[in-house]
Amino acid sequence: MSRTLTITRRAAWLLIGAAAWTIYIWTTRVYTIARQNQTTSFKVAHYVLAAVSIVLGIAIGTVGVRALRRAPA
């Protein structure tokens, strides 16, 4: 059984915006953490959090872009 989920243009833009925001925040956070004098465990934990968040942001953005392309004008 296959179900199709329809995403509105507004929701697609919201997904794209959330993805862009997430990627922006975590890339700037990684840059800031890299320059700080923190323990290695702190840096590793936050780099892992950043990597997971950026991957999820890319996935959310991909869903938003695909939905935007499929949505009627």
Jmol script that loads the backbone (N, CA, C; Angstrom):
load data "model"
ATOM      1  N   MET A   1       0.851  -1.171   0.000  1.00  0.00           N
ATOM      2  CA  MET A   1       0.000   0.000   0.000  1.00  0.00           C
ATOM      3  C   MET A   1       0.895   1.231   0.000  1.00  0.00           C
ATOM      4  N   SER A   2       0.674   2.101  -0.953  1.00  0.00           N
ATOM      5  CA  SER A   2       1.463   3.312  -1.070  1.00  0.00           C
ATOM      6  C   SER A   2       0.580   4.527  -0.822  1.00  0.00           C
ATOM      7  N   ARG A   3       1.057   5.410   0.015  1.00  0.00           N
ATOM      8  CA  ARG A   3       0.326   6.639   0.295  1.00  0.00           C
ATOM      9  C   ARG A   3       1.170   7.818  -0.147  1.00  0.00           C
ATOM     10  N   THR A   4       0.506   8.821  -0.657  1.00  0.00           N
ATOM     11  CA  THR A   4       1.194  10.025  -1.090  1.00  0.00           C
ATOM     12  C   THR A   4       0.804  11.171  -0.162  1.00  0.00           C
ATOM     13  N   LEU A   5       1.806  11.864   0.323  1.00  0.00           N
ATOM     14  CA  LEU A   5       1.577  13.006   1.186  1.00  0.00           C
ATOM     15  C   LEU A   5       1.753  14.274   0.367  1.00  0.00           C
ATOM     16  N   THR A   6       0.768  15.131   0.409  1.00  0.00           N
ATOM     17  CA  THR A   6       0.846  16.392  -0.309  1.00  0.00           C
ATOM     18  C   THR A   6       1.280  17.487   0.662  1.00  0.00           C
ATOM     19  N   ILE A   7       2.321  18.200   0.272  1.00  0.00           N
ATOM     20  CA  ILE A   7       2.827  19.312   1.079  1.00  0.00           C
ATOM     21  C   ILE A   7       2.541  20.605   0.327  1.00  0.00           C
ATOM     22  N   THR A   8       1.942  21.557   1.001  1.00  0.00           N
ATOM     23  CA  THR A   8       1.625  22.830   0.358  1.00  0.00           C
ATOM     24  C   THR A   8       2.903  23.622   0.092  1.00  0.00           C
ATOM     25  N   ARG A   9       2.790  24.604  -0.785  1.00  0.00           N
ATOM     26  CA  ARG A   9       3.941  25.464  -1.083  1.00  0.00           C
ATOM     27  C   ARG A   9       4.404  26.190   0.175  1.00  0.00           C
ATOM     28  N   ARG A  10       3.456  26.624   0.977  1.00  0.00           N
ATOM     29  CA  ARG A  10       3.801  27.332   2.217  1.00  0.00           C
ATOM     30  C   ARG A  10       4.593  26.425   3.161  1.00  0.00           C
ATOM     31  N   ALA A  11       4.148  25.180   3.305  1.00  0.00           N
ATOM     32  CA  ALA A  11       4.854  24.233   4.166  1.00  0.00           C
ATOM     33  C   ALA A  11       6.231  23.894   3.583  1.00  0.00           C
ATOM     34  N   ALA A  12       6.320  23.809   2.263  1.00  0.00           N
ATOM     35  CA  ALA A  12       7.600  23.529   1.617  1.00  0.00           C
ATOM     36  C   ALA A  12       8.593  24.655   1.897  1.00  0.00           C
ATOM     37  N   TRP A  13       8.137  25.898   1.791  1.00  0.00           N
ATOM     38  CA  TRP A  13       9.020  27.033   2.086  1.00  0.00           C
ATOM     39  C   TRP A  13       9.410  27.053   3.557  1.00  0.00           C
ATOM     40  N   LEU A  14       8.505  26.654   4.422  1.00  0.00           N
ATOM     41  CA  LEU A  14       8.814  26.568   5.846  1.00  0.00           C
ATOM     42  C   LEU A  14       9.912  25.530   6.095  1.00  0.00           C
ATOM     43  N   LEU A  15       9.821  24.390   5.433  1.00  0.00           N
ATOM     44  CA  LEU A  15      10.854  23.361   5.564  1.00  0.00           C
ATOM     45  C   LEU A  15      12.210  23.868   5.060  1.00  0.00           C
ATOM     46  N   ILE A  16      12.197  24.553   3.937  1.00  0.00           N
ATOM     47  CA  ILE A  16      13.438  25.096   3.374  1.00  0.00           C
ATOM     48  C   ILE A  16      14.042  26.142   4.323  1.00  0.00           C
ATOM     49  N   GLY A  17      13.199  26.993   4.873  1.00  0.00           N
ATOM     50  CA  GLY A  17      13.670  28.000   5.823  1.00  0.00           C
ATOM     51  C   GLY A  17      14.234  27.371   7.093  1.00  0.00           C
ATOM     52  N   ALA A  18      13.562  26.352   7.600  1.00  0.00           N
ATOM     53  CA  ALA A  18      14.051  25.668   8.803  1.00  0.00           C
ATOM     54  C   ALA A  18      15.383  24.988   8.523  1.00  0.00           C
ATOM     55  N   ALA A  19      15.515  24.402   7.347  1.00  0.00           N
ATOM     56  CA  ALA A  19      16.777  23.754   6.974  1.00  0.00           C
ATOM     57  C   ALA A  19      17.900  24.773   6.875  1.00  0.00           C
ATOM     58  N   ALA A  20      17.644  25.884   6.224  1.00  0.00           N
ATOM     59  CA  ALA A  20      18.669  26.918   6.069  1.00  0.00           C
ATOM     60  C   ALA A  20      19.088  27.465   7.432  1.00  0.00           C
ATOM     61  N   TRP A  21      18.122  27.695   8.292  1.00  0.00           N
ATOM     62  CA  TRP A  21      18.409  28.213   9.623  1.00  0.00           C
ATOM     63  C   TRP A  21      19.250  27.217  10.418  1.00  0.00           C
ATOM     64  N   THR A  22      18.883  25.954  10.396  1.00  0.00           N
ATOM     65  CA  THR A  22      19.613  24.923  11.127  1.00  0.00           C
ATOM     66  C   THR A  22      21.054  24.810  10.640  1.00  0.00           C
ATOM     67  N   ILE A  23      21.227  24.783   9.330  1.00  0.00           N
ATOM     68  CA  ILE A  23      22.568  24.671   8.763  1.00  0.00           C
ATOM     69  C   ILE A  23      23.397  25.904   9.106  1.00  0.00           C
ATOM     70  N   TYR A  24      22.820  27.073   9.016  1.00  0.00           N
ATOM     71  CA  TYR A  24      23.527  28.314   9.350  1.00  0.00           C
ATOM     72  C   TYR A  24      23.961  28.324  10.817  1.00  0.00           C
ATOM     73  N   ILE A  25      23.046  28.023  11.714  1.00  0.00           N
ATOM     74  CA  ILE A  25      23.333  28.062  13.144  1.00  0.00           C
ATOM     75  C   ILE A  25      24.452  27.089  13.501  1.00  0.00           C
ATOM     76  N   TRP A  26      24.363  25.863  13.005  1.00  0.00           N
ATOM     77  CA  TRP A  26      25.352  24.864  13.395  1.00  0.00           C
ATOM     78  C   TRP A  26      26.702  25.079  12.732  1.00  0.00           C
ATOM     79  N   THR A  27      26.741  25.590  11.515  1.00  0.00           N
ATOM     80  CA  THR A  27      28.056  25.862  10.913  1.00  0.00           C
ATOM     81  C   THR A  27      28.758  27.008  11.640  1.00  0.00           C
ATOM     82  N   THR A  28      28.008  28.028  12.017  1.00  0.00           N
ATOM     83  CA  THR A  28      28.631  29.112  12.780  1.00  0.00           C
ATOM     84  C   THR A  28      29.025  28.646  14.176  1.00  0.00           C
ATOM     85  N   ARG A  29      28.241  27.763  14.758  1.00  0.00           N
ATOM     86  CA  ARG A  29      28.557  27.219  16.087  1.00  0.00           C
ATOM     87  C   ARG A  29      29.832  26.381  16.034  1.00  0.00           C
ATOM     88  N   VAL A  30      29.983  25.581  14.989  1.00  0.00           N
ATOM     89  CA  VAL A  30      31.209  24.777  14.843  1.00  0.00           C
ATOM     90  C   VAL A  30      32.426  25.688  14.738  1.00  0.00           C
ATOM     91  N   TYR A  31      32.313  26.732  13.959  1.00  0.00           N
ATOM     92  CA  TYR A  31      33.416  27.693  13.821  1.00  0.00           C
ATOM     93  C   TYR A  31      33.761  28.317  15.176  1.00  0.00           C
ATOM     94  N   THR A  32      32.749  28.688  15.941  1.00  0.00           N
ATOM     95  CA  THR A  32      32.966  29.293  17.252  1.00  0.00           C
ATOM     96  C   THR A  32      33.605  28.300  18.221  1.00  0.00           C
ATOM     97  N   ILE A  33      33.107  27.083  18.240  1.00  0.00           N
ATOM     98  CA  ILE A  33      33.650  26.058  19.141  1.00  0.00           C
ATOM     99  C   ILE A  33      35.103  25.751  18.790  1.00  0.00           C
ATOM    100  N   ALA A  34      35.422  25.711  17.512  1.00  0.00           N
ATOM    101  CA  ALA A  34      36.786  25.402  17.082  1.00  0.00           C
ATOM    102  C   ALA A  34      37.783  26.438  17.612  1.00  0.00           C
ATOM    103  N   ARG A  35      37.338  27.665  17.776  1.00  0.00           N
ATOM    104  CA  ARG A  35      38.228  28.734  18.225  1.00  0.00           C
ATOM    105  C   ARG A  35      38.281  28.867  19.744  1.00  0.00           C
ATOM    106  N   GLN A  36      37.386  28.186  20.459  1.00  0.00           N
ATOM    107  CA  GLN A  36      37.347  28.286  21.916  1.00  0.00           C
ATOM    108  C   GLN A  36      38.345  27.331  22.561  1.00  0.00           C
ATOM    109  N   ASN A  37      38.711  27.662  23.791  1.00  0.00           N
ATOM    110  CA  ASN A  37      39.581  26.798  24.568  1.00  0.00           C
ATOM    111  C   ASN A  37      38.703  25.916  25.456  1.00  0.00           C
ATOM    112  N   GLN A  38      38.184  24.836  24.871  1.00  0.00           N
ATOM    113  CA  GLN A  38      37.307  23.900  25.577  1.00  0.00           C
ATOM    114  C   GLN A  38      37.980  22.534  25.641  1.00  0.00           C
ATOM    115  N   THR A  39      37.429  21.665  26.481  1.00  0.00           N
ATOM    116  CA  THR A  39      37.962  20.306  26.571  1.00  0.00           C
ATOM    117  C   THR A  39      37.652  19.544  25.279  1.00  0.00           C
ATOM    118  N   THR A  40      38.430  18.507  25.058  1.00  0.00           N
ATOM    119  CA  THR A  40      38.235  17.695  23.861  1.00  0.00           C
ATOM    120  C   THR A  40      36.859  17.031  23.865  1.00  0.00           C
ATOM    121  N   SER A  41      36.422  16.551  25.016  1.00  0.00           N
ATOM    122  CA  SER A  41      35.116  15.888  25.079  1.00  0.00           C
ATOM    123  C   SER A  41      33.984  16.863  24.753  1.00  0.00           C
ATOM    124  N   PHE A  42      34.098  18.099  25.200  1.00  0.00           N
ATOM    125  CA  PHE A  42      33.105  19.123  24.870  1.00  0.00           C
ATOM    126  C   PHE A  42      33.043  19.336  23.368  1.00  0.00           C
ATOM    127  N   LYS A  43      34.220  19.473  22.754  1.00  0.00           N
ATOM    128  CA  LYS A  43      34.272  19.709  21.315  1.00  0.00           C
ATOM    129  C   LYS A  43      33.731  18.526  20.529  1.00  0.00           C
ATOM    130  N   VAL A  44      34.125  17.320  20.916  1.00  0.00           N
ATOM    131  CA  VAL A  44      33.653  16.129  20.203  1.00  0.00           C
ATOM    132  C   VAL A  44      32.135  16.011  20.306  1.00  0.00           C
ATOM    133  N   ALA A  45      31.596  16.205  21.499  1.00  0.00           N
ATOM    134  CA  ALA A  45      30.141  16.106  21.691  1.00  0.00           C
ATOM    135  C   ALA A  45      29.406  17.121  20.822  1.00  0.00           C
ATOM    136  N   HIS A  46      29.909  18.335  20.774  1.00  0.00           N
ATOM    137  CA  HIS A  46      29.231  19.364  19.991  1.00  0.00           C
ATOM    138  C   HIS A  46      29.445  19.189  18.485  1.00  0.00           C
ATOM    139  N   TYR A  47      30.580  18.649  18.103  1.00  0.00           N
ATOM    140  CA  TYR A  47      30.784  18.349  16.677  1.00  0.00           C
ATOM    141  C   TYR A  47      29.842  17.242  16.217  1.00  0.00           C
ATOM    142  N   VAL A  48      29.621  16.257  17.075  1.00  0.00           N
ATOM    143  CA  VAL A  48      28.671  15.188  16.734  1.00  0.00           C
ATOM    144  C   VAL A  48      27.258  15.765  16.638  1.00  0.00           C
ATOM    145  N   LEU A  49      26.879  16.589  17.599  1.00  0.00           N
ATOM    146  CA  LEU A  49      25.564  17.249  17.545  1.00  0.00           C
ATOM    147  C   LEU A  49      25.423  18.078  16.270  1.00  0.00           C
ATOM    148  N   ALA A  50      26.478  18.788  15.929  1.00  0.00           N
ATOM    149  CA  ALA A  50      26.445  19.620  14.731  1.00  0.00           C
ATOM    150  C   ALA A  50      26.303  18.771  13.481  1.00  0.00           C
ATOM    151  N   ALA A  51      27.059  17.684  13.398  1.00  0.00           N
ATOM    152  CA  ALA A  51      26.995  16.818  12.221  1.00  0.00           C
ATOM    153  C   ALA A  51      25.598  16.230  12.039  1.00  0.00           C
ATOM    154  N   VAL A  52      25.013  15.744  13.126  1.00  0.00           N
ATOM    155  CA  VAL A  52      23.666  15.176  13.052  1.00  0.00           C
ATOM    156  C   VAL A  52      22.658  16.255  12.650  1.00  0.00           C
ATOM    157  N   SER A  53      22.761  17.420  13.244  1.00  0.00           N
ATOM    158  CA  SER A  53      21.832  18.509  12.937  1.00  0.00           C
ATOM    159  C   SER A  53      21.963  18.977  11.494  1.00  0.00           C
ATOM    160  N   ILE A  54      23.176  19.059  10.997  1.00  0.00           N
ATOM    161  CA  ILE A  54      23.381  19.489   9.612  1.00  0.00           C
ATOM    162  C   ILE A  54      22.835  18.451   8.642  1.00  0.00           C
ATOM    163  N   VAL A  55      23.048  17.170   8.932  1.00  0.00           N
ATOM    164  CA  VAL A  55      22.496  16.114   8.080  1.00  0.00           C
ATOM    165  C   VAL A  55      20.965  16.167   8.084  1.00  0.00           C
ATOM    166  N   LEU A  56      20.382  16.352   9.260  1.00  0.00           N
ATOM    167  CA  LEU A  56      18.916  16.478   9.335  1.00  0.00           C
ATOM    168  C   LEU A  56      18.435  17.736   8.611  1.00  0.00           C
ATOM    169  N   GLY A  57      19.190  18.819   8.710  1.00  0.00           N
ATOM    170  CA  GLY A  57      18.836  20.044   7.989  1.00  0.00           C
ATOM    171  C   GLY A  57      18.856  19.833   6.487  1.00  0.00           C
ATOM    172  N   ILE A  58      19.858  19.114   6.003  1.00  0.00           N
ATOM    173  CA  ILE A  58      19.926  18.819   4.567  1.00  0.00           C
ATOM    174  C   ILE A  58      18.744  17.951   4.148  1.00  0.00           C
ATOM    175  N   ALA A  59      18.408  16.974   4.984  1.00  0.00           N
ATOM    176  CA  ALA A  59      17.267  16.102   4.672  1.00  0.00           C
ATOM    177  C   ALA A  59      15.961  16.898   4.637  1.00  0.00           C
ATOM    178  N   ILE A  60      15.766  17.770   5.603  1.00  0.00           N
ATOM    179  CA  ILE A  60      14.552  18.595   5.647  1.00  0.00           C
ATOM    180  C   ILE A  60      14.505  19.525   4.432  1.00  0.00           C
ATOM    181  N   GLY A  61      15.636  20.106   4.094  1.00  0.00           N
ATOM    182  CA  GLY A  61      15.695  20.973   2.919  1.00  0.00           C
ATOM    183  C   GLY A  61      15.393  20.227   1.639  1.00  0.00           C
ATOM    184  N   THR A  62      15.884  18.998   1.535  1.00  0.00           N
ATOM    185  CA  THR A  62      15.616  18.181   0.359  1.00  0.00           C
ATOM    186  C   THR A  62      14.127  17.883   0.226  1.00  0.00           C
ATOM    187  N   VAL A  63      13.496  17.553   1.332  1.00  0.00           N
ATOM    188  CA  VAL A  63      12.045  17.307   1.306  1.00  0.00           C
ATOM    189  C   VAL A  63      11.314  18.575   0.882  1.00  0.00           C
ATOM    190  N   GLY A  64      11.717  19.714   1.404  1.00  0.00           N
ATOM    191  CA  GLY A  64      11.079  20.981   1.057  1.00  0.00           C
ATOM    192  C   GLY A  64      11.244  21.335  -0.410  1.00  0.00           C
ATOM    193  N   VAL A  65      12.452  21.147  -0.937  1.00  0.00           N
ATOM    194  CA  VAL A  65      12.697  21.466  -2.355  1.00  0.00           C
ATOM    195  C   VAL A  65      11.900  20.534  -3.257  1.00  0.00           C
ATOM    196  N   ARG A  66      11.892  19.257  -2.940  1.00  0.00           N
ATOM    197  CA  ARG A  66      11.117  18.302  -3.757  1.00  0.00           C
ATOM    198  C   ARG A  66       9.630  18.617  -3.717  1.00  0.00           C
ATOM    199  N   ALA A  67       9.136  18.976  -2.532  1.00  0.00           N
ATOM    200  CA  ALA A  67       7.714  19.311  -2.415  1.00  0.00           C
ATOM    201  C   ALA A  67       7.405  20.587  -3.191  1.00  0.00           C
ATOM    202  N   LEU A  68       8.320  21.539  -3.164  1.00  0.00           N
ATOM    203  CA  LEU A  68       8.115  22.795  -3.894  1.00  0.00           C
ATOM    204  C   LEU A  68       8.073  22.551  -5.405  1.00  0.00           C
ATOM    205  N   ARG A  69       8.910  21.667  -5.892  1.00  0.00           N
ATOM    206  CA  ARG A  69       8.915  21.343  -7.312  1.00  0.00           C
ATOM    207  C   ARG A  69       7.639  20.633  -7.757  1.00  0.00           C
ATOM    208  N   ARG A  70       7.064  19.829  -6.863  1.00  0.00           N
ATOM    209  CA  ARG A  70       5.850  19.069  -7.203  1.00  0.00           C
ATOM    210  C   ARG A  70       4.567  19.878  -6.998  1.00  0.00           C
ATOM    211  N   ALA A  71       4.618  20.903  -6.166  1.00  0.00           N
ATOM    212  CA  ALA A  71       3.409  21.658  -5.834  1.00  0.00           C
ATOM    213  C   ALA A  71       2.938  22.457  -7.050  1.00  0.00           C
ATOM    214  N   PRO A  72       1.630  22.484  -7.255  1.00  0.00           N
ATOM    215  CA  PRO A  72       1.102  23.291  -8.345  1.00  0.00           C
ATOM    216  C   PRO A  72       1.311  24.775  -8.087  1.00  0.00           C
ATOM    217  N   ALA A  73       1.520  25.520  -9.130  1.00  0.00           N
ATOM    218  CA  ALA A  73       1.797  26.961  -9.004  1.00  0.00           C
ATOM    219  C   ALA A  73       0.619  27.754  -8.560  1.00  0.00           C
TER     220      ALA A  73
END
end "model"
wireframe off; spacefill off
backbone 0.3
color backbone group
